């Protein structure tokens, strides 16, 4: 679902039109990749293979902009899930309440007020602690 720009159902907050749904996205998918692309992916198979919200990895910095349509799919989406991932393998979870993915591409660091500069410092500190 990462490449699909689908909007969540009401009453959840959306950044996309309510008409941009998973069903709507499947039409171009079939046009580009053929009629063999049907239905929805079996997310449970992927979650089982990759660990879902508990990937069992170590020394990873998970960074989330909470103003992002994909943030709900992250280990940082729930504080208790984030705490478990941080406790396992020296992982670090960083959230920025006003940021979204690629926010750092749009603003120079001197004008950023989305928490990107602070996140960058925390990322660097985490990486240094891993070494």
C-alpha positions as CSV (number, residue, x, y, z in Angstrom):
1,X,0.0,0.0,0.0
2,X,3.0,2.3,0.3
3,X,2.7,3.7,-3.2
4,X,-1.1,4.1,-3.1
5,X,-2.2,7.6,-2.2
6,X,-5.5,6.3,-0.6
7,X,-7.4,8.3,1.9
8,X,-8.6,6.8,5.2
9,X,-12.3,6.4,5.9
10,X,-14.3,9.0,7.8
11,X,-14.0,10.2,10.6
12,X,-10.2,9.9,10.3
13,X,-8.3,13.0,9.2
14,X,-7.3,12.9,5.5
15,X,-4.7,14.5,3.3
16,X,-6.3,12.9,0.1
17,X,-9.7,13.1,-1.5
18,X,-12.2,10.6,-0.1
19,X,-12.6,9.3,-3.6
20,X,-9.0,8.2,-3.8
21,X,-9.6,4.7,-2.4
22,X,-7.8,1.3,-2.6
23,X,-10.4,0.2,-5.1
24,X,-9.8,3.2,-7.3
25,X,-6.0,2.6,-7.2
26,X,-6.4,-1.0,-8.3
27,X,-7.6,0.1,-11.8
28,X,-4.3,1.8,-12.9
29,X,-2.4,-1.1,-11.2
30,X,-4.2,-3.5,-13.5
31,X,-3.7,-1.3,-16.5
32,X,0.1,-1.1,-15.9
33,X,0.8,-4.6,-14.6
34,X,-1.9,-6.7,-16.2
35,X,-5.2,-8.3,-15.2
36,X,-3.3,-10.7,-13.0
37,X,-3.2,-8.0,-10.4
38,X,-6.5,-8.6,-8.6
39,X,-7.9,-8.0,-5.2
40,X,-5.9,-6.7,-2.2
41,X,-2.5,-7.9,-1.2
42,X,-2.4,-10.4,1.7
43,X,-0.9,-8.1,4.3
44,X,-0.9,-10.8,6.9
45,X,1.6,-12.8,4.8
46,X,3.9,-9.7,4.5
47,X,3.5,-8.9,8.2
48,X,4.4,-12.5,9.1
49,X,7.4,-12.6,6.9
50,X,8.7,-9.1,7.8
51,X,7.5,-8.9,11.4
52,X,4.8,-6.2,10.9
53,X,5.1,-3.6,13.7
54,X,7.7,-5.7,15.5
55,X,10.3,-6.4,12.8
56,X,12.9,-7.9,15.2
57,X,15.7,-5.7,14.0
58,X,18.4,-4.0,16.0
59,X,20.3,-0.7,15.7
60,X,17.7,0.9,13.5
61,X,16.5,4.5,13.6
62,X,12.7,4.7,12.8
63,X,11.8,8.3,11.8
64,X,8.2,9.3,11.4
65,X,6.6,12.6,10.3
66,X,3.1,12.3,12.0
67,X,1.6,14.6,9.4
68,X,2.0,11.8,6.8
69,X,-0.5,9.5,5.3
70,X,1.8,6.5,5.9
71,X,2.6,7.2,9.5
72,X,-0.1,4.9,10.7
73,X,1.8,2.0,9.1
74,X,5.0,2.7,11.1
75,X,6.4,1.2,14.3
76,X,6.1,4.8,15.6
77,X,2.3,4.9,15.2
78,X,1.5,3.7,18.7
79,X,3.6,4.6,21.8
80,X,3.5,1.1,23.2
81,X,4.6,-0.4,19.9
82,X,7.4,2.2,19.7
83,X,8.5,1.4,23.3
84,X,8.8,-2.3,22.5
85,X,10.8,-1.6,19.4
86,X,13.1,0.7,21.3
87,X,13.7,-1.8,24.0
88,X,14.6,-4.5,21.4
89,X,18.1,-4.2,20.0
90,X,18.9,-0.5,20.8
91,X,16.5,0.8,18.2
92,X,15.5,4.5,18.2
93,X,12.1,5.9,17.3
94,X,11.9,9.6,16.4
95,X,8.6,11.4,15.6
96,X,8.1,14.9,14.2
97,X,4.5,16.1,14.8
98,X,4.3,18.6,12.0
99,X,6.5,16.8,9.4
100,X,5.8,14.3,6.6
101,X,8.1,12.3,4.5
102,X,10.5,14.4,2.3
103,X,9.7,17.5,4.4
104,X,13.5,18.0,4.6
105,X,13.7,18.3,0.8
106,X,11.4,21.3,0.8
107,X,13.0,23.6,3.3
108,X,16.5,24.6,4.1
109,X,17.6,23.7,7.6
110,X,17.7,27.4,8.6
111,X,13.9,27.8,7.8
112,X,12.6,24.4,9.1
113,X,10.1,24.6,11.9
114,X,8.8,21.0,11.5
115,X,11.3,19.4,13.9
116,X,13.6,18.1,11.1
117,X,16.7,19.8,12.5
118,X,16.2,18.2,15.9
119,X,15.5,14.9,14.3
120,X,18.7,15.1,12.3
121,X,20.7,15.7,15.5
122,X,19.0,12.7,17.2
123,X,19.6,10.5,14.2
124,X,23.3,11.4,14.1
125,X,23.6,10.8,17.9
126,X,21.9,7.4,17.5
127,X,24.1,6.3,14.7
128,X,27.2,7.4,16.7
129,X,26.0,5.3,19.6
130,X,25.7,2.3,17.3
131,X,29.3,2.5,16.3
